[in-house]
Structures are given as structure tokens and as C-alpha cells.
């Protein structure tokens, strides 16, 4: 378990599936994570089976330490043990934004990647209009490395995808 005073990152388990399915089918979250089609329960259960067997990714449930409420999910995927890099991803339920939860979870996940997995580089992709996420990632030490112009089409408009990263040498 990874934790600070308010939240903890616990291994993603079957008990987290129902709430996660609601989130990934929420239109606001779908737009932030660039998902187009809704997810069925069958697809969701297959995803869960896949992540539990995949040694190239780790998935955590973000939980309130005091209440045990499931606030969101995060993880590292495409872990490259040779080049020591991985892609960070995170999303929170719509009710859990703007409380610092994303920043704390991102910091815990970065620390896990550098301290436990011995990574050298952690990167992510976010959309240009997700200003809160960009601020969070910048606050955690990530810097913009590049931009994929007019990369995604959401709600009748094209948006850039921004790639951000942090290196071990720039951490803390």
C-alpha cells in the first residue's frame, strides 16, 4: 500500500469494478481519457482479467484513508524494464476533483515508479483543455516534452495531445 495522511493507493481488486465501470462510462470522464464507446460489463471484466496477468502494468485504486471511499484509479502501463520507463495514467470520479487528491496520487505513483520499480523516466499524455491535470502534473515535476497537434476530435473540435514526463534526475 502506498499512502500519505489522506489517501492510499491500494491494488486494484474486483471490488473496485462496479464504481470504475460507472466512471469510464461517464461522458465527462470519457472525454478526458479520449474514450468514444461505452464499456460493457463483459469488456470491463475482461480488462480486469488482463491487467491482473500483465507484468508490464500496475493498477491502483485511489482510496480515502479515513473512509475507505474509492475516489479513482491510477497506474503505470507499458513498463519497460530494460529502458526503465513507464506511462502514468490517472482518473478520478467527477465528485473528487479539486481537493488535491490527483496531486497526491500522482506524487505517490511517481515515487513508487522511481523508488520501487527503479524507473528512470515516467511519462504521460493529456489533452490540452485539461488544464487542471496539466497544473497537477507540472506541480509534481513533470514538464511538457511535446505536442501532437490536432490529435483528437472531441465534441466537434480537434485538440492537441500533450506529452509530459519526469526523469529520476529531476525528481525531488
HELIX and SHEET records of a PDB file:
HELIX    1   1 UNK A   14  UNK A   16  5                                   3    
HELIX    2   2 UNK A   17  UNK A   24  1                                   8    
HELIX    3   3 UNK A   27  UNK A   32  1                                   6    
HELIX    4   4 UNK A   41  UNK A   53  1                                  13    
HELIX    5   5 UNK A   94  UNK A   96  5                                   3    
HELIX    6   6 UNK A  101  UNK A  111  1                                  11    
HELIX    7   7 UNK A  112  UNK A  116  3                                   5    
HELIX    8   8 UNK A  131  UNK A  139  1                                   9    
HELIX    9   9 UNK A  168  UNK A  170  5                                   3    
SHEET    1   A 8 UNK A   2  UNK A   3  0                                        
SHEET    2   A 8 UNK A   7  UNK A  11 -1                                        
SHEET    3   A 8 UNK A  58  UNK A  64 -1                                        
SHEET    4   A 8 UNK A  70  UNK A  80 -1                                        
SHEET    5   A 8 UNK A  85  UNK A  92 -1                                        
SHEET    6   A 8 UNK A 121  UNK A 127  1                                        
SHEET    7   A 8 UNK A 157  UNK A 167 -1                                        
SHEET    8   A 8 UNK A 143  UNK A 154 -1                                        
END                                                                             
